[in-house]
């Protein structure tokens, strides 16, 4: 059984919609999301290009795993 344990990553509680674009939501709790530090620092003000995890529904994504045979000599 293959098990993947990613290394711990810093977590942030941050604004989902940036304060720069939505100043009226700066202190609104419904605008906060728990995110990884990398996602938070990468998003910037690209509010309309990031999916809100509270709005993602079942069957929106599909993971296709392929298997490539390996030859051992």
Buried (B, 14 or more C-beta within 10 A) or exposed (E): EEEEEEEEEEEBEBBBBBBEEBEEBEEEEEBBBEBEEEBBEEBEEEBEEBEEEEEEEEEEEEEEEEEEEEEEE
